[in-house]
């Protein structure tokens, strides 16, 4: 029997079952760099969570003195802090509802229809998004002072809706532009009216964009400081209370409330991702 020699060099895999090709060095470096950046961004959050368990005995909660759960049981011990947190949550929820409704309609109109002034509306929305917060805060303050509107809870809510509605509209508009108009036309051919078509066809398809815009409005509202400080008057929100308390020392309850807000956001994000996968 004659043996035919192979032209392959020795040690070269002969089939698809050989060793997998290793990633290039720059790919591994990019992965390492990405994780370093993620850890760096998460470090302040980790410190905040850690010092929510600090058994501090002084005014300043910046030195580790022991581990305890007592601050979670005494979360609402400081009444001013509790009221400030309550104001922030109520304003954020109202901002989500109001800005979500207005932004959804604006985004639907801009993504679906062509009308006179659409370009100017787009420009106005992106100008509101890109303008510094101090500019919007000062301009809204000038408006309220000119109209003799007393500063307080209502002016904070109006200000938050003003800068949040553009984010919702842009998010919904991007979603609307990807829809297939044939689906709505099919619903009308089957006898559905305008409201029924929107309720059963259009809105379920744009709901991911509406939800994303609403969550973005909530996040922007609950942690806003600059615009709120211009238009707050005597009303205290969570960020404003923290800023004032830094002069005398932050209590551990601030870390606990921040931890709970962060945990709620994580749970909501995970739930949204899971729901999106199930729909997919």
C-alpha distance (Angstrom), angle and dihedral (degrees) to the residues before:
residue distance angle dihedral
X1 . . .
X2 3.76 . .
X3 3.82 119.0 .
X4 3.80 116.6 -147.2
X5 3.81 112.7 -147.1
X6 3.79 117.2 -131.7
X7 3.79 120.7 -123.4
X8 3.85 92.0 -140.5
X9 3.79 116.4 106.6
X10 3.74 116.3 -109.6
X11 3.79 114.2 -85.3
X12 3.83 95.4 24.7
X13 3.84 113.5 132.5
X14 3.81 111.4 -111.1
X15 3.79 98.8 -154.9
X16 3.77 146.2 18.4
X17 3.80 91.7 -76.5
X18 3.80 95.6 75.4
X19 3.74 125.8 113.7
X20 3.80 116.3 -61.5
X21 3.77 115.2 -107.0
X22 3.77 111.9 -102.1
X23 3.77 120.3 -121.4
X24 3.80 116.3 -102.9
X25 3.80 118.4 -100.4
X26 3.81 94.1 -107.7
X27 3.82 90.0 56.5
X28 3.79 91.3 54.8
X29 3.81 91.4 45.7
X30 3.80 90.6 51.1
X31 3.81 90.4 52.0
X32 3.79 91.6 49.5
X33 3.80 91.3 47.4
X34 3.80 91.2 50.3
X35 3.79 92.8 52.7
X36 3.81 91.4 46.5
X37 3.81 90.3 54.3
X38 3.81 91.5 47.0
X39 3.81 91.5 50.2
X40 3.80 90.9 47.3
X41 3.81 91.3 52.4
X42 3.80 92.0 46.8
X43 3.80 94.6 47.5
X44 3.85 96.3 85.2
X45 3.80 89.8 48.6
X46 3.80 90.6 50.8
X47 3.82 90.6 50.4
X48 3.81 90.6 49.6
X49 3.81 91.5 51.2
X50 3.81 92.2 45.5
X51 3.80 94.9 51.6
X52 3.78 90.2 50.9
X53 3.82 83.9 74.2
X54 3.80 95.2 45.1
X55 3.80 114.6 125.6
X56 3.80 92.6 -142.7
X57 3.78 119.8 174.9
X58 3.78 99.4 -173.5
X59 3.76 138.1 61.9
X60 3.80 96.9 -94.4
X61 3.78 119.8 66.5
X62 3.81 98.3 -158.9
X63 3.82 102.5 99.5
X64 3.79 122.2 70.5
X65 3.81 110.1 -121.1
X66 3.81 104.2 161.9
X67 3.79 144.6 -50.5
X68 3.81 123.1 -77.6
X69 3.81 142.5 151.9
X70 3.81 94.9 -153.1
X71 3.81 95.8 104.3
X72 3.80 91.1 63.5
X73 3.80 88.4 57.4
X74 3.81 91.0 46.8
X75 3.79 94.9 44.3
X76 3.82 95.9 125.7
X77 3.78 96.0 38.8
X78 3.84 94.0 109.7
X79 3.79 105.5 65.5
X80 3.84 96.7 -164.6
X81 3.80 91.0 52.5
X82 3.80 91.0 48.1
X83 3.81 91.5 50.6
X84 3.80 91.3 48.3
X85 3.81 91.1 50.7
X86 3.79 90.6 47.7
X87 3.81 91.2 51.6
X88 3.81 91.3 50.2
X89 3.81 93.0 50.2
X90 3.81 94.3 46.9
X91 3.81 92.5 47.1
X92 3.81 91.3 46.8
X93 3.82 92.6 50.1
X94 3.81 92.9 47.3
X95 3.80 90.3 46.3
X96 3.79 90.1 51.9
X97 3.80 92.2 51.7
X98 3.81 97.8 42.9
X99 3.79 98.7 37.7
X100 3.81 89.7 41.0
X101 3.79 92.3 55.3
X102 3.80 96.4 43.9
X103 3.80 94.2 40.5
X104 3.80 92.3 49.1
X105 3.80 92.4 54.6
X106 3.81 92.4 44.9
X107 3.78 92.4 47.8
X108 3.81 91.3 47.3
X109 3.80 91.4 51.3
X110 3.81 94.4 46.7
X111 3.79 94.2 45.1
X112 3.79 97.5 44.5
X113 3.81 108.2 31.5
X114 3.78 138.4 47.1
X115 3.80 114.0 -143.2
X116 3.77 140.3 151.2
X117 3.79 109.9 -76.9
X118 3.81 96.2 24.7
X119 3.79 91.5 118.0
X120 3.79 92.3 49.7
X121 3.81 90.5 48.7
X122 3.80 91.0 52.0
X123 3.79 90.3 48.8
X124 3.79 91.2 49.3
X125 3.80 92.6 51.0
X126 3.78 94.6 50.2
X127 3.80 90.3 44.5
X128 3.81 89.3 55.6
X129 3.81 90.2 49.4
X130 3.80 95.6 47.3
X131 3.80 99.1 40.0
X132 3.83 116.8 100.1
X133 3.78 115.2 -100.0
X134 3.80 91.5 -122.8
X135 3.81 89.5 60.8
X136 3.80 93.5 51.8
X137 3.79 92.5 42.2
X138 3.81 93.1 51.2
X139 3.82 93.1 44.5
X140 3.81 92.6 50.5
X141 3.79 90.3 47.3
X142 3.81 89.7 52.7
X143 3.80 89.8 49.8
X144 3.81 93.6 50.8
X145 3.80 92.8 45.8
X146 3.81 91.7 48.4
X147 3.81 91.6 50.6
X148 3.84 91.1 43.2
X149 3.79 91.8 -121.8
X150 3.83 110.7 162.6
X151 3.79 112.5 -120.7
X152 3.77 117.4 -117.9
X153 3.79 143.2 86.4
X154 3.82 95.0 -20.0
X155 3.81 95.3 49.3
X156 3.82 90.5 49.4
X157 3.80 89.7 51.8
X158 3.81 92.6 48.3
X159 3.81 91.0 48.5
X160 3.80 92.9 49.5
X161 3.80 92.0 48.9
X162 3.80 90.4 48.9
X163 3.81 95.3 57.1
X164 3.84 96.3 34.5
X165 3.80 99.8 51.1
X166 3.82 92.3 70.1
X167 3.81 92.1 56.4
X168 3.81 91.2 50.6
X169 3.81 93.0 46.3
X170 3.81 93.7 50.1
X171 3.81 91.9 48.3
X172 3.81 94.0 48.4
X173 3.81 92.1 43.5
X174 3.80 90.8 55.8
X175 3.80 89.7 51.7
X176 3.81 94.2 46.5
X177 3.80 92.8 52.5
X178 3.83 90.1 60.9
X179 3.82 95.1 54.7
X180 3.78 123.2 109.3
X181 3.86 109.3 -122.8
X182 3.80 89.2 -155.9
X183 3.81 90.2 75.0
X184 3.80 92.3 59.5
X185 3.79 91.0 43.6
X186 3.80 89.5 52.9
X187 3.81 90.4 52.0
X188 3.80 90.9 52.2
X189 3.81 91.1 47.5
X190 3.80 87.8 55.3
X191 3.79 90.9 55.6
X192 3.81 103.2 -94.5
X193 3.78 116.4 146.1
X194 3.79 126.8 -136.5
X195 3.81 95.2 -88.2
X196 3.81 94.0 42.7
X197 3.80 90.8 49.8
X198 3.79 91.4 51.1
X199 3.80 93.6 44.6
X200 3.79 99.5 45.8
X201 3.81 103.0 27.1
X202 3.81 115.2 17.3
X203 3.80 101.3 38.2
X204 3.84 96.6 47.9
X205 3.80 88.8 51.9
X206 3.81 94.9 49.3
X207 3.81 94.4 38.5
X208 3.84 94.4 98.8
X209 3.80 88.7 57.3
X210 3.81 91.8 45.5
X211 3.80 91.0 49.7
X212 3.80 92.7 47.6
X213 3.80 91.4 48.9
X214 3.81 92.0 47.8
X215 3.80 92.8 50.3
X216 3.79 89.9 47.9
X217 3.82 90.8 51.2
X218 3.81 90.6 49.8
X219 3.81 92.6 49.9
X220 3.80 93.0 47.0
X221 3.80 92.1 48.6
X222 3.78 101.6 46.2
X223 3.81 95.5 53.1
X224 3.80 100.7 34.8
X225 3.79 114.7 127.3
X226 3.81 111.5 158.9
X227 3.81 100.6 53.4
X228 3.81 91.3 37.5
X229 3.81 92.9 52.7
X230 3.82 90.2 56.1
X231 3.81 95.1 50.4
X232 3.80 105.4 27.9
X233 3.79 101.6 93.6
X234 3.80 105.8 178.5
X235 3.82 95.3 -19.7
X236 3.79 114.7 109.2
X237 3.80 123.7 -149.2
X238 3.80 129.5 -173.4
X239 3.85 96.4 -96.4
X240 3.81 91.8 44.7
X241 3.81 91.5 49.9
X242 3.80 91.4 50.8
X243 3.81 91.1 50.0
X244 3.79 91.0 52.0
X245 3.80 93.6 44.4
X246 3.82 94.1 54.1
X247 3.81 88.5 77.3
X248 3.82 92.4 62.9
X249 3.81 101.8 23.8
X250 3.79 136.0 -75.8
X251 3.82 116.0 -102.4
X252 3.83 118.9 -135.2
X253 3.83 89.0 -112.0
X254 3.81 87.5 76.1
X255 3.80 90.1 59.8
X256 3.79 91.1 46.7
X257 3.82 92.9 51.3
X258 3.79 90.5 46.7
X259 3.80 89.8 50.3
X260 3.80 92.1 51.2
X261 3.81 91.8 48.7
X262 3.80 90.5 49.6
X263 3.81 92.1 47.0
X264 3.80 90.6 49.8
X265 3.78 90.7 51.9
X266 3.80 92.0 49.3
X267 3.81 92.4 49.4
X268 3.80 90.9 47.9
X269 3.80 92.3 48.7
X270 3.80 92.2 49.0
X271 3.81 91.3 47.5
X272 3.80 91.4 49.8
X273 3.82 91.1 49.2
X274 3.81 92.4 48.9
X275 3.80 91.8 47.7
X276 3.80 90.3 49.2
X277 3.79 91.6 52.4
X278 3.79 91.6 49.8
X279 3.79 91.1 50.9
X280 3.78 89.2 48.1
